[in-house]
Amino acid sequence: MSAVTRLALFGAALALVFVASFTAAGALVPQAVVTRWEHQGQTPHSPASTTSHQHGGSER
Amino acid sequence: MSTTTPGTGQSIELQIGGMTCASCANRIERKLNKLDGVQASVNYATEKATVTTPAGYDPAALVAEIEKTGYTAALPAPAATPGAPREDAPDPELTGLRHRLIGAAALSVPVIAMSMVPALQFTYWQWASLTLAAPVILWAAWPFHRAAWANLRHGSATMDTLISMGTLAAFLWSLYALFLGTAGTPGMTHPFELTIAPSDGAANIYLEVGTGVTLFILAGRYFEKRSKRQAGAALRALLEMGAKEVSLLRDGVETKIPVEQLTAGQEFVVRPGEKIATDGVVVAGTSAVDASMLTGESVPVEVAAGDAVAGATVNAGGRLVVRATRVGADTQLAQMARLVEQAQTGKAAVQRLADRISGVFVPVVIALAVATLGAWLGAGLPASAAFTAAVAVLVIACPCALGLATPTALLVGTGRGAQLGILIKGPEVLESTRTIDTVVLDKTGTVTTGRMTLTEVVTEPGQDRRESLRLAGALEAASEHPIAQAVARAAADETGPLPTPEDFTNLEGRGVHGVIDGHAVVVGRPSLLADWSQHLSPALLQAKARAESEGKTVVAVGWDGQARALLVVADTVKPTSDLAVRELQAMGLTPVLLTGDNEAAARHIAAQVGIEQVIAEVLPRDKAQVVSRLQAEGKTVAMVGDGVNDAPALAVADLGLAMGTGTDVAIEASDITLVRGDLRSAVDAIRLSRATLRTIKTNLFWAFAYNVAALPLAALGLLNPMLAGAAMAFSSAFVVGNSLRLRTFTGTTTQPTDTPEDPHA
């Protein structure tokens, strides 16, 4: 099998993986999880603060 | 270097650069073989390509093809004089690697320190990190990126792909976070938190991962490359065995000339103790020639006019005049050098374990990153968060300890081995130790001491043993023959200072006679004593027959008109050889005795040490064929030897072990050197090699394990730089710690035996 064929097949496999995970996540991940994540992302996070991490522990 | 084969084509040798694994060699070989009329063989271990092309083929075309494949190629520099070995030139690849390692170390340490220690995170520390990290990830890691690109063009993945992917992902993500995210904000810090929690990827930089991985992998590569065996060393050692000068005889006048100026047909003189300059035929004189280093024969060979002699053997007896029949590249020595080099270049290099694992791991990681991206987007989460998680998967997948897994185990294992007198040449030999099932043992110098030793004195009834030995030793001390020297040594040891002969005559090839303490003494072949009307009695004849049936050499002693004693001389077994053979058998290995000596002597020695399989009267060239035949039968063969004649077999064997007491040629041709000359070291060498291999595999497992465990965290967006750094640190620490356990390895040679040491060994 030539390199081009091998890479093309791998690319096709990656596309398949993307579509499969996209579809599966859309069907399986509850909206509540997404809402909670977005809420955590909207927690004040000042660029001038000394930490650049959201402390997930404080939110949970 | 090219040689022309008349009418058929030419052979071209090319030096290849840029190969990182055996699959690179296979790739280049396939590309070259696709060219019309070209047959190529590429060896990763020696970094050479041997190419056969039609006559007149331009080597530049081969170089261009190799460079198109993504590697470098060059014709080796020609030797200064024909047949002379090339000087060792500094390895440019090793030098470049060293420069990159030093640069990476100097720049990476501050980056890692700042990233992991919050107290060092001053204002704008992240921009300082970027300034220091950029040269490391782009310049120092350039060999990995170049190799990864070459791999990608061929649709394959190796460790270089993994490293390049991980370091570039870490670097590019850090650039995004610094310039487009919030990581570049003055006063930004990474707190020391190993908690698992969602984090804002745009505020995180992973420069310490990129630089740390580059530094550790470069260190590992540097140590591996430095330990790679130089195939040319065996060749050089072989060619240096030959005589340098020769006494050319022309019209009765002797002239000293360099041996390279000697041509076939010319006559030269060889005095006792000198090396014979080249292959030839004896024209005048008789002598005994010590050919043990070439043929393995422990007994010197008697030669006279008309007999063939080989170059580099030693004239142990009288003056010889030899007519040269073969010179330069046609001699037996040169042929043996070619055998060794062919065997070494033909030896298949085992693909690195890490590359084999990476070949599977890389596509899986990429697929996981794509799956992460798809899942985040499919769940309805923002694209920036999706990319953050996907890139985090690529970053954490690059195992920092991967590059240390093999070299640290090898360093510690070889270091411990050196303490035990075992010198392991490189990692590529370790894999074969696992599957060794047959051990071929050379006889002379390996199982035996290699020195002629007096083993028995048989006297006529009523004859004093000490007196027989004293008189024989006194005469033999004046002869340089190895058998004479063995008798003289034993006589001096047993009877003290030997008297000086009042008269001495050496009869080349037959013996000596002289007067000692008023006795007319004759020592030598029984036929010489018979000429002096001193015939052996039936009892002595019986003893002679028994000794010769065991492959031993018999010297008769007589004085004052009567044959009075027989001195039996033989090569003796080393004290620890039988124990070593038993230990090899206990490990499930089958020992085979291989020797150029005669069948009787070989079987006698084999019986003493418990070896059942014996292959005797084998020429040096045939020794390698014996090993190849065993390999063709499906056996994995280890060879233990010490002489020049063993070098081709040592190179062909799956594992070559040379006795340190042997020749430089054997040592250079082998994979492992047993410094102490004790055969039990061979057992230890195999055990230590297996332990080192197990450690390497354990290291590789744990090198991946920490990072694989962190993959789900990365995919779920829970990775932070501290966790990434901690995974890097723990995996490296574990690999180093696990390797250090090899220091506790104990060998059998450090344990006492009941057998006393042979004082003559």
Interface residues (C-beta under 8 A of the other chain):
Chain A: M1 S2 A3 V4 T5 R6 L7 F10 A13 L14 V17 F18 V19 A20 S21 F22 T23 A24 A25 G26 V29 Q31 V33 V34 W37 E38 Q40 G41 H45 P47 A48 T50 T51 S52 H53 Q54 H55 G56 G57 R60
Chain B: L152 R153 H154 G155 S156 T182 A183 T185 G187 M188 T189 H190 P191 E193 T195 I196 A197 P198 S199 D200 A203 N204 P363 I366 A367 V370 A371 T372 L373 G374 A375 W376 L377 G378 A379 G380 L381 P382 A385 L718 N720
